[in-house]
Amino acid sequence: FSTNPFFGAGGVSAAGCVASTGAAGAFPVPILVIYAIRWYLFKIMVGAGLIKVKSSDQKWKPGNMSAMDYFYETQPVPNQFTRYFHFMPKAWHRFEVWSNHFVELVAPFLLLMPFRSLRLAGGLVQAMFQFILISSGNLSFLNWLTIAPAIFCFDDAFLANNMPYLVQKMALSTPATQSYIQAITSGA
């Protein structure tokens, strides 16, 4: 990590890690940094889930699970889709609470798995969850920031096969990345 005091402040530390390791240059990000960023995302998500489960608010507890019934009309940053989310049936809102608990308390363990398929699944679950929250208007800025560490669950081969061409051109144009992708796709 950087010795710069700016990077010692909470959420900025991950950006400091990436910036100080030459991620934008021709050198690959060290594996220790990648695991540190995945651990950071794990802590964010499990922490968010534990806050809800350990709170005294019964709306997040089994037997009630009504936290989403009024959330959309009281959230701080609604958008044009929020109204549609709010008027979904109560059974859907219960499903949202259970899904939230799964994504924040169970799925983060996939981020730490040594098996590529599980790690990719964990990263996709976290990124898709954040995109759903963004579409509902839920504190969108924080959700965009939470997607950033999820990207570190994806390897170059996955990104090369699943990103649009223009994004690939911008993100994967470094010499080190190109040689890595070529080695993977040629079976070497």
C-alpha positions in Angstrom: 0.0 0.0 0.0 1.0 3.6 -0.4 2.6 5.6 2.4 0.6 8.6 1.2 -1.9 9.5 4.1 -4.6 10.2 1.5 -4.8 6.5 0.7 -5.3 5.5 4.4 -8.9 6.7 4.4 -11.5 3.9 4.2 -12.8 3.3 0.7 -10.0 5.1 -1.0 -7.5 2.4 0.1 -8.5 0.0 -2.7 -8.0 2.7 -5.3 -4.6 3.4 -3.7 -3.6 -0.2 -4.0 -4.5 -0.3 -7.7 -2.9 3.0 -8.5 0.3 2.2 -6.6 0.8 -1.2 -8.3 1.0 0.0 -11.9 -2.4 -1.5 -12.9 -2.7 0.9 -15.8 0.8 0.1 -17.0 2.5 -2.8 -18.7 3.0 -4.7 -15.4 0.4 -7.1 -14.0 -1.1 -6.4 -10.7 0.6 -8.5 -8.0 -1.6 -11.5 -6.9 -1.3 -10.4 -3.3 -3.0 -7.1 -4.2 -5.7 -8.9 -6.1 -6.5 -11.1 -3.1 -6.4 -8.0 -0.8 -9.0 -6.3 -2.9 -11.2 -9.4 -3.0 -10.9 -9.6 0.8 -11.9 -5.9 0.9 -15.1 -6.7 -1.1 -15.8 -9.6 1.2 -15.6 -7.4 4.3 -17.8 -4.8 2.7 -20.6 -7.2 1.8 -20.5 -9.4 5.0 -20.4 -6.2 7.1 -23.5 -4.9 5.3 -25.3 -8.2 5.9 -24.3 -8.5 9.5 -25.5 -4.9 10.3 -28.9 -5.9 9.1 -29.1 -9.3 10.8 -27.6 -8.2 14.1 -29.8 -5.0 14.3 -32.8 -4.8 16.5 -35.0 -4.1 13.5 -37.3 -7.0 13.1 -38.0 -6.2 9.5 -34.8 -8.0 8.5 -35.5 -11.1 10.6 -37.1 -14.4 9.5 -40.8 -14.4 10.3 -41.1 -10.7 9.3 -38.8 -9.9 6.4 -40.7 -6.8 5.5 -37.8 -4.4 5.2 -38.4 -3.8 1.5 -42.1 -3.0 1.8 -41.5 0.7 2.4 -37.9 1.0 1.6 -38.4 2.4 -1.9 -40.6 5.3 -0.9 -38.2 6.3 1.9 -34.8 5.8 0.3 -32.5 8.8 0.0 -31.9 8.7 -3.8 -34.9 7.5 -5.8 -34.9 7.4 -9.6 -37.5 6.8 -12.3 -37.6 3.0 -11.7 -38.1 3.3 -7.9 -41.9 3.6 -8.2 -42.1 0.3 -10.1 -39.9 -1.5 -7.5 -42.1 -0.1 -4.7 -45.4 -1.4 -6.1 -44.2 -5.0 -6.6 -46.2 -7.6 -4.6 -45.3 -8.2 -0.9 -44.1 -11.7 -1.8 -41.5 -10.1 -4.1 -40.4 -7.8 -1.3 -39.9 -10.9 0.9 -37.8 -12.5 -1.8 -35.7 -9.3 -2.1 -34.9 -9.5 1.6 -33.9 -13.2 1.4 -31.9 -12.4 -1.7 -30.2 -9.6 0.1 -29.2 -11.9 2.9 -27.8 -14.5 0.4 -25.8 -11.9 -1.5 -24.4 -10.2 1.6 -23.9 -13.2 3.9 -23.3 -16.3 1.8 -22.1 -15.3 -1.7 -19.1 -13.3 -0.4 -17.4 -16.6 0.5 -17.3 -17.3 -3.3 -15.0 -14.3 -3.7 -12.3 -16.1 -1.6 -12.5 -19.5 -3.3 -9.4 -20.8 -5.1 -11.6 -22.3 -7.9 -12.0 -20.0 -10.9 -15.6 -20.9 -11.6 -16.7 -20.2 -8.0 -14.7 -16.9 -7.9 -16.2 -15.8 -11.2 -19.7 -16.6 -9.9 -19.0 -14.7 -6.8 -17.9 -11.6 -8.7 -20.9 -11.8 -11.0 -23.3 -12.1 -8.1 -21.8 -9.1 -6.4 -21.6 -6.9 -9.6 -25.2 -7.9 -10.7 -26.5 -7.2 -7.2 -24.9 -3.7 -7.3 -26.4 -3.0 -10.7 -29.9 -4.0 -9.4 -29.4 -1.6 -6.5 -28.3 1.1 -8.9 -31.4 0.6 -11.0 -33.6 1.0 -8.0 -31.9 4.2 -7.0 -30.4 2.9 -3.8 -27.3 5.1 -2.9 -26.0 4.6 -6.4 -22.6 6.3 -5.8 -21.7 3.7 -3.2 -22.9 0.9 -5.4 -20.7 2.0 -8.3 -17.8 2.1 -5.8 -18.6 -1.5 -4.7 -18.5 -2.8 -8.3 -14.9 -1.7 -8.6 -13.4 -4.4 -6.3 -15.7 -7.0 -7.9 -13.8 -6.5 -11.1 -10.8 -8.1 -9.4 -12.7 -11.4 -9.3 -12.5 -11.7 -13.1 -9.3 -12.8 -14.9 -8.2 -11.5 -18.3 -9.5 -14.5 -20.1 -13.0 -14.0 -18.7 -12.9 -10.3 -19.5 -11.6 -10.9 -23.0 -14.4 -13.3 -23.8 -17.2 -11.3 -22.2 -16.5 -7.6 -22.7 -17.7 -5.6 -25.7 -15.0 -5.0 -28.3 -14.4 -1.3 -27.6 -14.0 -1.9 -23.8 -11.6 -4.7 -24.5 -9.6 -2.4 -26.8 -9.3 0.2 -24.0 -8.8 -2.1 -21.0 -6.8 -5.0 -22.4 -4.4 -3.2 -24.7 -1.3 -3.4 -22.5 1.5 -5.6 -23.8 1.5 -7.9 -20.7 -2.2 -8.5 -21.0 -2.1 -9.2 -24.7 0.7 -11.8 -24.3 -1.3 -13.4 -21.4 -4.5 -13.6 -23.4 -2.6 -15.0 -26.4 -1.1 -17.7 -24.3 -4.4 -18.6 -22.8 -6.3 -18.7 -26.1 -3.6 -20.7 -27.8 -3.7 -23.3 -25.1 -0.1 -22.7 -24.0 
